[in-house]
Amino acid sequence: MTDATQTLSPADPAPDSATGASSSQTIKRLSAWQRLLRDKPAVIAGTFLLLVVLAAIFAPYLTAFDPYDTNMRMRLRPPGGDYLLGTDAQGRDMVTRLLYGIRTTLLIGFSGVMLGGLIGAAMGIIAAFYKRLDNIIMRVVDVLLSFPSILFGLAIAAVLGAGITSLIVALTIAAIPTVARIARGAATVVMQNEYMEAGRAIGLSDWTLIWRYLALNCLSAIFVYLTLQFGQTILLGAALSFLGLGAQPPTAELGTMAAEGRNFLFFAPHVSTIPSVAIFMIVLAFNVLGDALRDVLDPRMRQ
């Protein structure tokens, strides 16, 4: 019994080694942050995303215009003057629409990634822990992977109707299968560690083993993937909105804004290109930051 208890030291260090383990973990955290801060593209991407998020949160304080007030006298004005980025087909200020559009796009992407990540991670971890459920869960995941995400959007829009709710549901379903595979792979590796067997030996409940020892040791792998998935989810959400399956006019959303300006590309290209460039920059920043986090948090990169 004493040996089993000591085997659980990765999660519960012995009192005489607690100081040393804590110091070692602090050094690892510091070195990880130092490696991340030395990655200039990652720092630039992180700073850019921070500024974008802050701009979206404080949008009402950064502009004097209303994103939904129309002024047909000022429609399709080019960038410059009182309208820094011009106006759209309804005479609405593009800067204001962009700020509110980024807020809506990030909220949709965050909701889809978090919901899909939670459900997918739970499926993957349960599949790794309960071997009798592994085959059933992974076959469901295979079925979900066999359908393109666009088809999910079309099907859900047909059932629920086009709108933000339908879009979030589609993005959630699209995120589940890959997250489940990532979580299952990470959990399978953790299950091979001795402290999992030791936990069973001392009579820990399944819930304690799954949450305290299994899930927490899979968080880094899942978090890194979700960071990468965030950019792809935003891109997919914008594409579905562009097709008319997501946010509906006059809601300010980047994909919808790009779709509204496609009829004016030859004489007012800014209406469509500005939200399109915003989507590109946000997705690129998330991909760069996700790659950097993977390099920092991947144990194989530390050796």
Backbone torsions as a table, in degrees:
resi	resn	phi	psi	omega
1	MET	NA	-37.8	178.1
2	THR	-63.9	-41.5	179.7
3	ASP	-63.2	-40.0	-179.5
4	ALA	-63.3	-41.1	-179.9
5	THR	-64.2	-40.8	-179.8
6	GLN	-68.4	-26.3	-179.6
7	THR	-67.2	-21.9	-179.8
8	LEU	-81.0	11.6	-175.0
9	SER	-58.4	-25.6	177.9
10	PRO	-58.9	-32.3	179.5
11	ALA	-101.0	-30.6	-177.7
12	ASP	-127.5	82.5	-177.1
13	PRO	-64.1	145.9	178.4
14	ALA	-64.2	151.8	-176.1
15	PRO	-56.0	-39.9	-175.5
16	ASP	-75.0	-16.4	-179.9
17	SER	-109.2	2.5	-175.6
18	ALA	-62.1	-42.6	-178.2
19	THR	-63.3	-45.2	-179.7
20	GLY	-65.0	-41.5	179.4
21	ALA	-65.2	-41.2	179.5
22	SER	-63.0	-41.9	179.0
23	SER	-63.7	-41.6	179.3
24	SER	-62.5	-42.8	179.1
25	GLN	-65.4	-38.1	178.5
26	THR	-62.9	-41.7	179.2
27	ILE	-62.8	-40.6	179.4
28	LYS	-64.4	-41.6	-179.9
29	ARG	-64.6	-44.2	-179.9
30	LEU	-62.5	-43.5	-179.2
31	SER	-65.6	-35.8	177.8
32	ALA	-65.0	-45.3	178.0
33	TRP	-64.0	-38.6	179.3
34	GLN	-64.3	-41.0	177.5
35	ARG	-65.1	-38.1	179.8
36	LEU	-67.8	-41.7	-179.0
37	LEU	-70.1	-23.8	177.0
38	ARG	-79.8	-11.5	178.1
39	ASP	-86.6	97.4	-174.1
40	LYS	-61.1	-44.2	177.5
41	PRO	-58.9	-37.8	179.5
42	ALA	-67.4	-40.2	178.5
43	VAL	-64.2	-43.4	178.8
44	ILE	-63.3	-44.6	179.9
45	ALA	-63.1	-44.8	179.3
46	GLY	-63.3	-41.6	178.1
47	THR	-63.9	-43.1	178.6
48	PHE	-60.8	-46.3	-179.5
49	LEU	-64.9	-37.7	177.2
50	LEU	-61.8	-43.9	179.0
51	LEU	-65.2	-39.1	178.9
52	VAL	-63.4	-45.5	-180.0
53	VAL	-63.3	-43.7	178.9
54	LEU	-63.5	-40.9	178.5
55	ALA	-63.0	-38.7	179.0
56	ALA	-68.0	-40.4	-179.1
57	ILE	-66.4	-43.4	-175.2
58	PHE	-99.7	25.7	-178.9
59	ALA	-54.3	-42.2	-179.1
60	PRO	-62.0	-23.3	-178.0
61	TYR	-95.3	-6.7	-176.8
62	LEU	-100.5	-7.3	-179.1
63	THR	-143.5	148.6	-179.6
64	ALA	-94.6	-5.3	-177.4
65	PHE	-95.0	157.1	173.9
66	ASP	-94.2	133.6	-176.4
67	PRO	-69.1	-11.3	-175.8
68	TYR	-117.2	-3.1	177.0
69	ASP	-77.0	126.4	-179.2
70	THR	-99.1	151.0	177.2
71	ASN	-148.6	92.5	-173.3
72	MET	-64.7	-19.0	176.6
73	ARG	-69.3	-23.9	-176.1
74	MET	-107.8	16.2	-174.7
75	ARG	-67.0	140.3	174.6
76	LEU	57.9	34.5	173.8
77	ARG	-71.6	137.8	178.5
78	PRO	-71.4	162.6	178.4
79	PRO	-59.5	142.3	178.2
80	GLY	128.8	163.9	178.3
81	GLY	69.6	-137.3	-179.9
82	ASP	-69.1	-20.6	-179.2
83	TYR	-112.3	97.4	-171.5
84	LEU	-57.0	-41.3	179.2
85	LEU	-111.0	16.7	178.0
86	GLY	83.9	-168.0	179.0
87	THR	-129.1	164.3	-179.8
88	ASP	-95.9	-167.0	-175.3
89	ALA	-67.7	-16.2	178.8
90	GLN	-103.8	8.3	179.7
91	GLY	76.8	19.0	-179.5
92	ARG	-90.5	142.3	-178.2
93	ASP	-63.2	126.8	-175.7
94	MET	-70.2	-33.6	177.9
95	VAL	-62.0	-45.3	179.6
96	THR	-63.9	-46.8	179.3
97	ARG	-61.4	-37.5	-179.9
98	LEU	-64.9	-45.3	-179.4
99	LEU	-62.3	-46.1	179.1
100	TYR	-71.9	-31.8	176.3
101	GLY	-65.9	-40.3	176.5
102	ILE	-63.4	-40.3	178.6
103	ARG	-59.4	-47.7	-179.2
104	THR	-65.4	-43.4	-178.8
105	THR	-63.4	-44.3	179.2
106	LEU	-65.8	-38.6	179.4
107	LEU	-64.6	-43.4	178.0
108	ILE	-63.6	-47.1	-180.0
109	GLY	-62.5	-42.8	179.5
110	PHE	-63.1	-43.2	-179.4
111	SER	-62.9	-45.3	-179.6
112	GLY	-64.1	-43.2	-178.2
113	VAL	-68.5	-44.3	-177.2
114	MET	-67.8	-45.5	179.5
115	LEU	-66.1	-46.8	178.0
116	GLY	-64.2	-37.2	178.9
117	GLY	-65.9	-43.4	179.4
118	LEU	-63.6	-47.1	-178.7
119	ILE	-67.1	-45.0	-179.3
120	GLY	-64.9	-41.7	179.1
121	ALA	-64.1	-41.8	178.5
122	ALA	-62.2	-42.6	179.2
123	MET	-63.0	-44.7	-178.5
124	GLY	-66.3	-42.5	-179.0
125	ILE	-68.4	-41.4	178.0
126	ILE	-65.0	-38.4	178.2
127	ALA	-63.0	-37.5	179.8
128	ALA	-74.3	-32.6	-176.3
129	PHE	-81.2	-44.7	180.0
130	TYR	-103.1	98.1	-174.9
131	LYS	-61.9	-28.3	-178.8
132	ARG	-70.0	-20.6	178.4
133	LEU	-96.9	-8.8	-174.4
134	ASP	-57.1	-51.7	-176.0
135	ASN	-62.7	-40.9	-179.3
136	ILE	-64.8	-49.3	-177.2
137	ILE	-64.1	-43.8	-176.9
138	MET	-71.1	-26.8	174.8
139	ARG	-70.6	-36.3	174.1
140	VAL	-62.6	-42.1	177.4
141	VAL	-61.7	-41.6	178.6
142	ASP	-61.7	-39.2	177.9
143	VAL	-63.3	-43.9	179.1
144	LEU	-64.1	-37.0	180.0
145	LEU	-69.6	-22.1	-176.4
146	SER	-76.8	-13.8	-179.4
147	PHE	-103.5	129.4	174.2
148	PRO	-61.4	148.3	-177.0
149	SER	-62.4	-32.6	179.1
150	ILE	-61.0	-37.4	179.3
151	LEU	-65.3	-37.1	175.0
152	PHE	-58.7	-44.7	179.8
153	GLY	-61.8	-43.1	178.9
154	LEU	-63.6	-44.5	-178.1
155	ALA	-65.7	-45.2	-177.4
156	ILE	-68.8	-37.1	176.8
157	ALA	-64.5	-34.7	178.6
158	ALA	-68.2	-33.5	-177.9
159	VAL	-84.7	-48.7	-174.2
160	LEU	-96.0	-16.1	-174.2
161	GLY	90.1	149.9	-179.4
162	ALA	-65.1	143.0	179.7
163	GLY	159.5	176.0	-176.9
164	ILE	-65.9	-38.9	179.1
165	THR	-61.0	-46.2	178.1
166	SER	-61.3	-39.6	-179.6
167	LEU	-64.2	-43.7	179.6
168	ILE	-64.0	-40.8	177.9
169	VAL	-61.6	-44.0	179.4
170	ALA	-63.5	-42.8	179.9
171	LEU	-67.5	-36.1	177.7
172	THR	-63.2	-48.4	-179.9
173	ILE	-63.4	-38.0	-179.5
174	ALA	-66.3	-30.3	-177.7
175	ALA	-82.9	-22.1	-172.3
176	ILE	-60.9	-52.7	-169.4
177	PRO	-62.6	-44.1	-178.5
178	THR	-68.6	-39.9	176.8
179	VAL	-62.0	-40.0	179.0
180	ALA	-61.4	-40.8	178.5
181	ARG	-66.4	-42.4	178.3
182	ILE	-62.0	-46.8	-178.8
183	ALA	-64.3	-41.3	-179.9
184	ARG	-64.2	-42.4	178.5
185	GLY	-62.3	-44.9	178.9
186	ALA	-66.2	-40.9	-178.9
187	ALA	-68.1	-34.5	178.1
188	THR	-62.6	-38.9	177.4
189	VAL	-65.8	-44.1	-179.7
190	VAL	-64.1	-36.7	-178.9
191	MET	-61.7	-21.4	-178.8
192	GLN	-82.2	-8.3	-179.6
193	ASN	-75.0	151.7	-176.0
194	GLU	-67.2	-29.9	-176.1
195	TYR	-69.1	-20.3	174.3
196	MET	-69.1	-44.0	176.3
197	GLU	-66.0	-37.0	178.9
198	ALA	-65.5	-37.5	177.1
199	GLY	-61.5	-41.2	176.3
200	ARG	-64.5	-38.4	-176.0
201	ALA	-65.1	-34.7	-178.8
202	ILE	-90.8	4.4	172.4
203	GLY	86.9	23.4	176.4
204	LEU	-67.7	145.7	-179.4
205	SER	-71.0	160.5	177.8
206	ASP	-59.9	-39.9	-179.6
207	TRP	-61.5	-43.1	179.1
208	THR	-63.7	-44.5	179.4
209	LEU	-63.8	-42.5	-177.4
210	ILE	-68.1	-46.9	-175.0
211	TRP	-80.1	-51.5	-171.0
212	ARG	-77.9	-33.7	-174.3
213	TYR	-109.4	-32.1	-175.7
214	LEU	-92.8	-57.8	-175.7
215	ALA	-62.9	-44.8	-177.2
216	LEU	-64.3	-29.3	178.6
217	ASN	-83.1	-6.4	176.8
218	CYS	-102.8	-5.2	-172.0
219	LEU	-61.0	-41.7	-175.7
220	SER	-62.1	-44.3	179.6
221	ALA	-64.5	-41.7	-179.7
222	ILE	-68.8	-41.4	-179.1
223	PHE	-62.3	-44.0	179.6
224	VAL	-61.7	-44.3	-179.6
225	TYR	-65.8	-39.8	-179.7
226	LEU	-63.8	-33.9	176.3
227	THR	-62.2	-43.5	175.9
228	LEU	-67.1	-39.5	-178.0
229	GLN	-67.4	-27.0	-178.1
230	PHE	-57.8	-47.6	179.7
231	GLY	-61.8	-43.4	179.8
232	GLN	-66.6	-34.6	178.5
233	THR	-67.4	-41.6	176.8
234	ILE	-61.8	-42.0	178.8
235	LEU	-63.6	-44.0	178.8
236	LEU	-65.3	-42.3	178.5
237	GLY	-62.2	-41.7	177.9
238	ALA	-64.7	-38.7	179.2
239	ALA	-64.6	-43.3	179.2
240	LEU	-66.3	-38.2	176.2
241	SER	-66.7	-37.1	177.6
242	PHE	-60.9	-35.5	179.3
243	LEU	-80.8	-3.0	178.4
244	GLY	90.8	12.2	-177.3
245	LEU	-97.4	-9.2	-176.3
246	GLY	-109.0	-129.6	-179.7
247	ALA	-59.6	138.0	-177.6
248	GLN	-104.0	145.8	176.3
249	PRO	-56.5	144.4	7.9
250	PRO	-92.6	17.9	-178.8
251	THR	-57.2	132.8	178.0
252	ALA	-80.7	109.8	177.4
253	GLU	-147.4	139.5	-168.9
254	LEU	-59.2	-43.9	179.4
255	GLY	-64.3	-42.0	178.2
256	THR	-65.4	-39.7	178.7
257	MET	-63.6	-41.1	177.9
258	ALA	-63.9	-38.5	179.4
259	ALA	-67.7	-37.9	-179.1
260	GLU	-65.2	-28.0	-176.6
261	GLY	-94.2	0.6	-175.5
262	ARG	-69.5	-20.5	178.3
263	ASN	-81.9	-5.8	-176.7
264	PHE	-120.9	23.1	-173.9
265	LEU	-62.5	-31.2	-173.6
266	PHE	-82.6	-27.9	-178.7
267	PHE	-123.2	-7.6	174.1
268	ALA	-147.5	63.6	-174.4
269	PRO	-64.7	-20.9	-176.3
270	HIS	-64.3	-27.1	-177.2
271	VAL	-62.1	-37.3	-178.3
272	SER	-97.8	-35.8	-174.3
273	THR	-72.9	-33.1	-178.3
274	ILE	-63.7	-51.7	176.1
275	PRO	-65.3	-31.1	178.5
276	SER	-66.3	-42.7	177.2
277	VAL	-64.4	-38.1	177.9
278	ALA	-61.8	-43.1	177.3
279	ILE	-61.0	-46.6	-179.5
280	PHE	-58.8	-46.2	-177.0
281	MET	-66.6	-41.3	-179.3
282	ILE	-66.5	-44.7	179.3
283	VAL	-64.4	-43.1	178.4
284	LEU	-61.0	-43.3	-179.4
285	ALA	-62.8	-42.5	178.4
286	PHE	-65.4	-38.3	178.8
287	ASN	-66.2	-42.9	178.9
288	VAL	-64.3	-45.0	179.7
289	LEU	-66.1	-39.7	178.5
290	GLY	-63.9	-40.6	176.9
291	ASP	-62.3	-41.8	-179.8
292	ALA	-66.2	-41.6	178.1
293	LEU	-64.3	-37.3	177.8
294	ARG	-63.1	-42.3	179.5
295	ASP	-65.1	-34.7	-177.3
296	VAL	-77.8	-42.5	-172.5
297	LEU	-91.2	-15.1	179.3
298	ASP	-69.9	119.9	-178.8
299	PRO	-57.5	-31.6	-179.2
300	ARG	-68.0	-24.2	178.6
301	MET	-78.7	-16.3	-177.2
302	ARG	-82.8	-17.0	-174.3
303	GLN	-81.3	NA	NA
